């Protein structure tokens, strides 16, 4: 078999499955983040009565501490396991069967969200609830890291365009969560009811992802690329063109079969990194800048035209969260039809570095409260324009990097390259989360 007679992806079934898997990777966590107000509300305590005892006062103060520290501890419990397990997956993914890694991680995340939905209806004291919630966050991000790294590694075995549906599915996850948040605000439903709906929806999506993944090995298109790893060079399109040229010129080409395939050699992770370091550092920098200002800075921008009306209520949910996720999704999806600049072009890292301009642009918007830097861009329209460019460039450039990374190495190294790219994506998230505190403090 050769790349030139590869079977077609009939009905785009493999593309759709990778899209669903991308959606299943991030939608649960996006819903978890959207329900943050629900979690903090369960840590609140009613006011202490005037004749309250000392124990009641201590309990009240403990609840206040838990509530105030929830977001910071949640970020720590999310980013540290995400980074550690994505790194581990880059080194040990060849030692654990792919099916066990992906289906097993989806199964654990499903159980965690099912438990989370059940606990919505169960009364718990604040401290045990806080501890259980943080344990769930560690589990979701630990197994989610292995899942994400494994998916990108799996996509690395296929043509470059098959990383796009994973990125696009992840983009839709954010859009779906933001839209759900706006619907919850508009409907006036209670935090408890909204959270229960989020978690049940997440369980349904995870089940759909599990079923989709189990169907993947049965598709001929996927079988061809997964069975032939190591028998073709990195770029399938380039290989096709070479074969066509040889046939046209009358040259005989060797027939490669599964039985002729040589044993896969073990290649150092560091050797692979040397080939993809530009793409790896680029995707890391994209997410460092993005998470550095979104949402820590962007969420505190106040509308300059709203005067207590509906726009003031919906300004951040619409112009920050929904707009970011819609344009990010659009940018990720665009790589399905356009991949400019190319994987070896110097323009791509230049565009990635140029995104640093968004840091001062958002800092100079109408962020409140502020102590040091004056407001320069006060009008809502300027903030919205910045957000459109910021989110679209995030989705497009990140998706390009993730598509190109595994295609800069040979086919037998593509899965490891995809796992390495996932690690640097997670590293960018962690660095951005750390920088966000500094960027917000500057204002």
DRENFI-132387 format. One record per residue (C-alpha): residue in one letter; x negated, y, z negated. Coordinates in pm, whole numbers, plus 50000, padded with zeros to 5 digits. Example, Ala and Ser with C-alpha at 12.3 -4.5 7.8 and 13.67 -1.06 7.14 Angstrom:
2
A487704955049220S486334989449286
! end
This chain:
443
X500005000050000X498925035650065X500255069949983X501445074850341X504125047950311X505255056249961X509015051349911X511305081449890X512755093649563X516305083749657X518955108249537X516115126049350X516755101149070X513215102148928X513215140448941X516535141448754X515315116648491X512205137448426X514455168048394X516615150348135X513505138947947X512225174947943X515595186347812X515555159147546X512065169347437X512915205047337X516695208347302X516795191646957X514075214646820X515685245346980X518965237046810X517095231846484X515605266746519X518975281546614X520425267346291X517835285046072X520515307545919X522435276345816X519385262145637X518615294645454X522275298845358X522145265745171X519245279044966X521145309744849X522625312244504X525675331944388X524875362544172X523915355143812X526765363243571X525975390543314X525865364543036X523775339743235X521355317143052X517585316343096X517825283643291X520315299343533X517965328843584X515005305843658X517105285243901X518235317044076X514655329244116X513595295244247X516305296644513X515225331744614X511625319744657X512735289844866X514875311945089X512205338545139X509475313045218X511605290645441X510535305045778X506835305945692X506785270445555X508865258445850X506325273246094X503475256145906X505295222545893X506045225246265X502755237446412X500225216846212X501745182446293X502405193346652X498765202146702X497335171846519X499515145746690X499175160947036X495405158946990X495605122946866X497775113547163X495055125947401X492605100747255X494735070447164X497475070647430X495745042447621X495795020347311X499565022247260X501995010947532X503685039747709X507155025047660X506635022447284X505365058247262X508225074247454X511225052947355X509965049446998X509545087046953X512975094047103X514475068346867X512885083846557X513955119046658X517505106346716X517645091346364X516315123746212X518975144846385X521735120446299X520655122845934X520565160945964X524135161246097X525305138945812X523615160945551X525625191045675X528605175145499X526655164845188X526085188044893X522475189644769X520545210744524X518355237244693X514955222244603X515695186544727X517385201345036X514305222845105X511925193245067X514045169945283X514335196845552X510575201945564X509985164345585X512385163045880X510525191746048X507235173246009X508775141546157X510405159746451X507215177646548X504905147946490X506895124246708X507845152546943X504145159547002X503465123447102X506605123647318X505675155747498X502065145147555X503195111247684X505715126647924X503195150548075X500745121748103X503405100748276X504235129148515X500525131948595X500725098348773X503285112149019X502955140249275X502295174749126X505895186249174X507115160548919X505765180648628X508185208348727X511375190148615X509895184848267X509055221848238X512435231448386X514295208548146X512455224047854X513405258347984X517075248748005X516865236347645X516075271647525X518785286647745X521375261947619X520485268947254X520605306747304X523985304447479X525305282347196X524185308446942X526065336147127X529205314347151X529025307646777X528805345146707X531715352746941X533935325146798X533285335446439X532795299146337X531135291746004X527415284545983X528165249245867X530465241246160X528035256446412X525095236846270X527065204246278X527895210546645X524235217746724X522975185746564X525635163146718X524915177947061X521215171447007X521975134846924X523975130847247X521165145847457X518555123347292X520695092447364X520995103647727X517195107647743X516675072547602X519055056947857X517395076748139X513905065848040X514935029248022X516285032248378X513065048148511X510985016148564X513765001648782X513335028849047X511145019749344X509595054549375X508405053849014X507215017749043X505025026649340X503125054449163X502865037348825X501655004348979X499115020949206X497335042548948X493665042149019X494095032249385X494575067649516X492815100749470X494275128849266X496215147249534X498715125449717X499495151749978X495805156150061X495465118450085X498355116450327X496805142650551X493445124350554X495125091750650X497085108550928X493905123951068X492135090351067X495035073051240X495245100651501X491525097751581X491825060151614X489835051251303X490765020251114X491805026150757X491415001150475X494504984550338X494754988449963X496894963749777X497644957749415X495584926049421X492544944749555X492694971049285X489544973649080X489774974148702X490345008448558X487235023448411X487355041048078X486545077848123X485625101147840X488295126247737X485585152747733X484505143948086X488075148748205X488335181648015X485305194848204X487285190848526X490505207348405X489235232848151X490405262848355X493985249948369X493895238648004X492655272147871X495065290548101X498175272947969X496835277847615X496445315447672X499905318347831X501605304547520X499285322647279X500455356147420X504085345147442X504455331647088X502315360146956X505085385247028X508185363647080X510175363046864X508185378546575X507955412946742X510725412147001X513415401746754X512955433946551X513565457646845X516635479246777X519015492247040X518725529847100X522105532947272X524375512047049X526275530646779X527605502846563X529595486346845X529555451546993X526295458347183X524475462546854X525675427946744X524795411247073X521705431547167X519065407347032X520985374847103X521505385647466X518535407447565X515965388547359X516885351847323X519265345247614X517415367147865X514025352447769X515225316747805X517115322448133X514145339648300X511675314648153X513805286548297X513905304448634X510105307848635X509575271248546X512055259748811X510535281349087X507475258849099X509685232249257X509645252649581X506645275849543X503175268649404X501225300649459X498385306449384X496715272849447X495045251049185X491555262849281X492395299649321X490805325749093X494065345349112X495845321348873X493585327048568X493555364448647X497365365548634X497305345648309X494865369948144X496845399948274X499795389448055X497965403947755X499475437447863X502815426047717X501435427947362X501095466247356X504225470547569X506435452847313X504635468047015X505415502847158X509115494447197X511655504746932X510555478546676X511915486246330X510805490046059X507385503846157X504665521945961X501695529446185X502305530846561X504815554946717X507635543746949X506865550447316X509465529147499X512685535747311X515305529347580X517005495247594X516495492847972X512695493747938X512775466247676X514945444947906X512615450348205X509595440647994X511455409547873X512335398548228X508735401248350X507355386248027X509615355548026X509515348748401X505705350248409X505545327248105X507655300448271X506065302848617X502405304348515X502735277848243X504495254348483X501845259848752X499055251648507X500805220248383X501415208648742X497875215148861X495925201448562X496405163948630X495835169549004X492255181648953X491145146448853X491335111949008X494605092648982X493325068848714X492445098848495X495725117648557X497605104048255X494805114248018X494595148248189X498325153348134X497935144847765X495035169647735X497135196747901X499915190047650X497415194147367X496295228347494X499925238647537X500485229947169X497255247747074X498575279047244X501785276747041X499805273346717X497425302146798X500355323946900X502175316446574X499045326246378X498545358546577X502195368146541X501665377746178X498845401446277X500765417046567X503795423746346X501615438046069X500015462646316X503355479846369
! end
